[in-house]
Every structure is written in C-alpha cells, then in structure tokens.
Amino acid sequence: MSPPIDWPLALPYAAALVVGYLFGSIPFGLILTRLAGTPDLRSIGSGNIGATNVLRTGRKALAAATLIGDTLKGTAAVLAVEYAFGADAALAAAVGALIGHVFPVWLSFKGGKGVATYIGLLIGLAWPAALIFCLIWLVVAALTRYSSLAGLAASAATPVVVWLISDLRAAVLFGCLTVLLWIMHRTNIGRLLAGSEHKIGRRDQEVA
C-alpha cells in the first residue's frame, strides 16, 4: 500500500506547477501581432507562435519583442515561485512554464517550440548556463547556418553545464526539458538528417 500524500508539502509544488504553466502559456507572439494589426500568426508560415514566425510578418521589432517576452516569462515564473515557495518549488514552476509555452490551453494546446522560454528558465535558475547556451548557439549557427541545429546542440549541452555550475536536481530537470525541446523539433531533426533543413537567412525557415 502506497503511503498517503503529504498534502501540506505537495500543495506548494502543485501551485508552482500551475503558476509556471500560466506564465508560460502567455502567447506573446499572437498578442503582439494582433495588437499590431497583422494577419493571424497561425495562418502565416509554419503557424507557430514563436519569434521566428513573427519575423515572417516582416516586423522585426515585433519578432524581437516576442523573443524577449517568451524568454522573460520563463524567468519571471521561476523567480516569482522561488520568492513565494522556495528554490525547490521553482523547479516545478520551470516544468510548468515550458509545458505552458509548448501546449497553451488558450490555443488548443498548439504553442511554440520552447527555445526562448528554455533560455528564460536558465536565466532564472542558473544564469551562467544561459550565457553558455547562447555562446554554443552562436558558434554552431555561425559554422552551420542552421538555427535549429544550434538550438539542439546548445540544449544537449545544457544539462551537463547546469550540473557543473549548479546541482544534480537542476541538471536532471533540464535533461527532461531538453527531451521535450527535441521532441518539439522532431520535424527540424528530420530535415537536418535529410539535408533539407532551412538555413538562417531564408524567409521560409521554421525554427522557433
């Protein structure tokens, strides 16, 4: 017989998960493009709500604002929960935030691919790892011109980096989040293997 759930202990983690999800599910790309009067973002390009698809509208400022919003909502989620419930609960909030971005309930669970929010979580939980992520992304992108490959490579290295500079629990967390990130990039991975992935600079790229 399994032991009873310690509800006073479990509730902060459940609340952290919900708070993280609500932060993560804010669709900045869709909100900003609607306020700017552009066509529905889901009818453009890949239909993705991330910054790359916003860029297809030709509005670079909106794409930059979407990137910032999707990043900082992850950071805000973990910092708010850490302040309210402690560092352990912040890890639960991180899970909720990435799931919220990828599967937002407001958009029939069809969201973005999660890279920007993933970086935002790193900023909130282990900011030096966020700098290393960006450095790896820049190097791989400069060498290959594949934004998707750069994101995949940087995320693959992240759990090890987090383990070295933070702790094992955070490393395991980012290992799980990396798996989700790779699943969301499965079409990109297929194109990379087939040699047909879109390179940086092409208007029809799909990497966000």
Rosetta blueprint (number, residue, H / E / L):
1 M L
2 S L
3 P L
4 P L
5 I L
6 D L
7 W H
8 P H
9 L H
10 A H
11 L H
12 P H
13 Y H
14 A H
15 A H
16 A H
17 L H
18 V H
19 V H
20 G H
21 Y H
22 L H
23 F H
24 G H
25 S L
26 I L
27 P L
28 F H
29 G H
30 L H
31 I H
32 L H
33 T H
34 R H
35 L H
36 A L
37 G L
38 T L
39 P L
40 D L
41 L H
42 R H
43 S H
44 I L
45 G L
46 S L
47 G L
48 N L
49 I L
50 G L
51 A H
52 T H
53 N H
54 V H
55 L H
56 R L
57 T L
58 G L
59 R L
60 K H
61 A H
62 L H
63 A H
64 A H
65 A H
66 T H
67 L H
68 I H
69 G H
70 D H
71 T H
72 L H
73 K H
74 G H
75 T H
76 A H
77 A H
78 V H
79 L H
80 A H
81 V H
82 E H
83 Y H
84 A H
85 F H
86 G L
87 A H
88 D H
89 A H
90 A H
91 L H
92 A H
93 A H
94 A H
95 V H
96 G H
97 A H
98 L H
99 I H
100 G H
101 H H
102 V H
103 F L
104 P L
105 V H
106 W H
107 L H
108 S L
109 F L
110 K L
111 G L
112 G L
113 K L
114 G L
115 V H
116 A H
117 T H
118 Y H
119 I H
120 G H
121 L H
122 L H
123 I H
124 G H
125 L H
126 A H
127 W H
128 P H
129 A H
130 A H
131 L H
132 I H
133 F H
134 C H
135 L H
136 I H
137 W H
138 L H
139 V H
140 V H
141 A H
142 A H
143 L H
144 T H
145 R L
146 Y L
147 S H
148 S H
149 L H
150 A H
151 G H
152 L H
153 A H
154 A H
155 S H
156 A H
157 A H
158 T H
159 P H
160 V H
161 V H
162 V H
163 W H
164 L H
165 I H
166 S L
167 D L
168 L H
169 R H
170 A H
171 A H
172 V H
173 L H
174 F H
175 G H
176 C H
177 L H
178 T H
179 V H
180 L H
181 L H
182 W H
183 I H
184 M H
185 H L
186 R H
187 T H
188 N H
189 I H
190 G H
191 R H
192 L H
193 L H
194 A H
195 G L
196 S L
197 E L
198 H L
199 K L
200 I L
201 G L
202 R L
203 R L
204 D L
205 Q L
206 E L
207 V L
208 A L
